[in-house]
């Protein structure tokens, strides 16, 4: 690599990443940059993992919304509940409320299926991340592959993955579970803050002056241009009838 003519060169900092394998500590020394390298960001393909989480959270939100024992009227509320419940499957220690625990029991088969899907996606994300870190940060390892990473002991994989997570976050203090949840909601783009001070605008053309005051239209329902948006109560009833 060519040497740049720095007036003041950046300070080189390293971190020793260690893990205990078979009762012995193994270590690798990684350079610290305080962020991801461009090549790492491309190789990790975070968007692929987020797409899986988005899809699965949407599936669970629909299941919650269309359930016969539905306790939720609005899509936004169902999405938030889905993200909170699935976060427990991602290892985030979220204390679930009684309503969330009931939903978890009602949707246990679907959540078990999603747990397998999310586990596979997370496993692929770990391998991509570990491979990118080794290939871009360790000398003589440019040809390192995901197959090579899969041969590393899992504790070492986890240690490298966590280090790159710290780099990605700029080594900021660890976030609380609730902050992680809000970060997931924002990242996935699933929820927009509700402004209760103004009536929500319906989707589609308005054919009467009362349409804007009739309540929010659920994004997952088909828009009917010939009628104004139903109220939350009538919408909940009509969803159950159409689902049945």
N, C-alpha and C positions, 0 to 999 in steps of 0.2 A: 504494500500500500504506500503511495507517495506521501511524503511528509509535508504538511502545510507549514508555511512560514509564519507561525504564530508570533505575535509580539508578546503575548502572555498565553502560554499553553494551558489548556484545561487540566485541572488537577486529576490525576489518575486515582481512582478509588476502586477497591475490590471488596468482595464479600465472600467468605467461605461458607459454602452450602453443604451441610452435613446431614447424614441420616444414619441410623443404627440398623445394620443388616447382619443377621445371624450373630447378634451379640457384640459386633464390632462396629466402630464408627468409620464410615467412608466419607470423604470430603472432596469437593471440587471448588475451585476459586473462579468466580465470575466477576467481570468488570461491572461497575455500577454506573449507570447513566441517568437514573432518575426518570426514565421514560422508556417506551419501546423504541427500538430501531425501526426504520421504515421497512426493512426486509422482514423483520419479525412480525410487524403488524399485518403485512400481506400474507405471510405464511400461516399465521394463527387463524385467520379467517373467522374472526369473532362473530361476524354476521350470520354464519351458518348455524352456530350454536344458538344465537338469539332467535333465529327463525324457528328452530325446534321448540324453544321455550314459548315463543309467541303462539305457535300453532296449538300446543298442548294446553296452554292457559285458556285459549279461546274455546277449545273443545269442552273443557271443564266448566267454563262460564256458561256455555249454552246448555250443558246438562243441568246445571244449577237452576238456570232460568226456566227451563221447560219441565222441571221435576213436578210430579203430582203434589208433593208436599212443599211446594215452592214457598219460601219465606222471603223471597227477594222480588222486588217489583221492577228494578231498573238494571239495565245492562251494565252500567258503570259499577254498581254495587256488586253484581255477580262477578265481574272481571277482577275487582279488587279481592274478593273472597277467594277466587280461583288462584290468584297469584300468591296470596298468603298461605293457602293450603299446600300448593305445589312447592313453595319455598321450604317447607318442612321436609320435602323429598329431596331437596337440593342441599340439605345439611345446614340450613339456616335455622337457628333455634327460635322459632316464632311461637309465642304462647297463644294457642288458639282459644277463642271465645266459645261458650257453649253452642251457639248457632253454628260456628265453623266445625266444631267436633261432630255435631249431628249430620252436617252435610258430608263430612269425611266418611262417616259410617254408611250413609245412604249411597254414596258414590264409590264405595271401597273397591269394587271390581274395576271400574274405569281408572281410578287413581293407581291401582296396582299395575295396570297396563301402561299407564303413563310413566310410572316410576321406572319401568324397564326401558322405555324409549328414552327418557331423560338420562338414565344411567349410561346408555350406550353413547348418546350424544356427548355427555360430559367426558366419557372415557376418550373419545376421539379428540375432544378439545384439549385434554391433558397431553396426549401424545403429540399433537400439533405444536402445543406451546413448548414442551420440553425439547422437541426437535429443533424448533426455531431458535431457542435460547442457546443450545449447544452449537448449532451450525453457524450462528452469527456472532457468538461471543467467545468461544473457546478456540485457541489457535490449532490449526491442523485438522479441524472438524467440519469443513465446509460441505463435505459429502455425506454428513450424518443424515440418516433417514428415520422415518417413523418406525420402520421395522427394527432399527437399532435401538430406538428409545423403548420399544416394547420389551426389549430384553433386559432393561435396567430394573433393579429391584424397585418395587412399588414405593417404599418409603423415600427413596432417592427421587423418584419421579415427582412425588408429592412435594418434596422440599424445593425442587427446582420450579415447579408450577407455582407454588406460593411466593417464591422470590420474584418471579416474573409478574405475578399479580401486584406485588408491592411496587415494582418498577412502573407498571402501568398506571398505578394510582399516585405516583410521585412520592411514595413512602409517607403518605398522610396517615394520621392516627386511624386505627381500626374503627369502622362504623358500627353502630348498634344494629341489631336485627331490624328494627323498625326503619332505620335509615337505609339499610340495604333493600328493604321492601319498596320504599319510596323510589329508590334509585332504579329498581327493576321496572316499576310502573312507568317511570319517566323514559327509561331506555327503550322499553318495548313500545312506547307510544300508545298504550292501551287506554289510558285515562287522561282526560283533560279536566282541570279544576272546574267544578260547577259554580257558576255565578248565580246565586240565588236572588240577587237583587234585581235581576231582569228576567222576564219570561223567556224560556228557550224558544228558538226558532225551529219550526218544523222543516223537514226535508221535503223537497218537491214544491210544485206550484201551490199557491194559496188561492182558494176559490171563495173565501168568505172573510170578513173582517175579524171573525172570532177564531180563525185557525191558529194564529200565533199564540193565543191564550189557552189552548186546549191541552198543553203538556208536551214533554219531549217525545220524539219518535225514536224508537229503538233502532239502532243502526243495523242490527242483524235481521230485521223484519223487512219484507218487501214493501216498498212505498206504493201507496194507492192514491193516484192523483185525483180521483174523483170524490174523495172524502177528506175532511180535515183530520188531523192527528187525533187518536183517541186519548182519553184521560188515562192516567196510570192504572186506575182500578179496572176500567173496561178493557184496557190493553192486556192486563194480566189474565182476565177471563177469556178473551179471544185467543190468546196464545195457547191456553190449556185446551180449548175446544179444537183449534186447528192441529195441535200436537196429537190429540187423541184420535 
